[in-house]
Amino acid sequence: MANSPISCPLPRIRLAFSQLTYEQRKIYVRVVYQMKLHKDKYLVGSQSSFALYDIFQQIHSSSRNSMLHGTSAFPPQHKALLWLYESDQLYIAAVDGPNMDPPITAEQSCFAQPYWKWDDGWCSADNSWSYMLKTDVFWDSDLFGDTTPAPSSYKITNGYFRSGQTWKMYQNICAPGNTYCDNELKRLFNPSALTISKNSIKSYFNYCNYSTFLGFLHGGMHGMIHNFIAFAMQNTATAAMDPLFWMHHANIDRFYHMWIDCCGHETVPASELTNNCPQYAAINPIGSGIPKKDPYPPQNAWSVDIDSILNLYASSTSVTFIPQSQWPTIRDMWSMGEIGQNGWCGLYYRYGPDSFVDEISCPDTNWRLVNYNA
């Protein structure tokens, strides 16, 4: 993980994108864009330079990482990846920020990864997600782009990631049902994919057994939004090419910690976790199916035990900023950090004030991980 020359206060407080000012939202988007322009020799043993943003996409799509989808390692794996991504954003803001136009100041370079609070997109009047496409500041045409991509091509036509800009995906993405391919960002916004009601989402926070909640988190809330955006987002191998990926997964991480908080699990020390407890269960795969296996010899069933190491390969090698000796275990990812014991790679963050906690019925309403500083 790159070391920022600026020391930012802890814990990092992650807020909804809609809770930020326009200037804060713009700084975040500009830093993401800059990650695409910032190149270095990030792959161990390689003399080739790659965009920092692309390295994170390759970590997510690597066969040794993508196979953790559909297993109980899914939330802790993405938690680790989000922390790295967030940390390298701070590095880019501090190192490149002073030379950007306009400059990003030292004060502006300390921020946390915002999340897309798409759960605010529910319209109770007609029991649909119609607000998701209408009212969210997420779809500011100056930043992420609006919800009206070009007809037939589905290219994003406005914002920082619009067609024709220097920000391009590093491999081709084809449109569904035809052979239209290029390196431009495309989104479908398919409302028929939004099949889970907000009431269903709220009900699952009362299922305090990990194995029950996990299936809904992964296949329900997580999968629904990937299918809604479609194109790159609809495939594990390409999903992280779309900047919406990180915003969506920050929201999934928020839901994961809201569940932990809601059930009172956050008071359980990491040292007490086992492979079959309410807080974690070693499941491979989620639901029925063939167990996920290591794609390389000896191709044993993938280990998702509490002390299994979360692979952070990019392609088939390691990356320079997080050597294999520093890869975390699933147990390492249980905590969100505390003062004096910040955890893996300094991990220490919380989710800020959150109106959603007033909509769900919880066994434990003493909020410690979410609704922080409310």
Secondary structure, DSSP 8 states (H G I E B T S, - for coil): ----SS---SSEEE-BGGGS-HHHHHHHHHHHHHHHH-EE--BTT----EEHHHHHHHHHHSHHHHTTTTSTTHHHHHHHHHHHHHHHHHHHHHHTGGGSSS---TTTT-----B--GGGG-BTTTTB-GGGGTT-GGG-TTTT--S---TTT-B--SSTT-TTSS---SS-EE-TTS--EESS-B----GGG--S-HHHHHHGGG--SHHHHHHHIIIIIIHHHHHHH-GGGGSTTTGGGSTHHHHHHHHHHHHHHHHHHHTTGGGS-GGG--SEETTEE--SSSSSS---B-SSTT--B----TT-B----BTTB-BTTB-GGG--BTGGGS---BTTB--GGG--EEE---GGGGTS--S----SSSSTT-
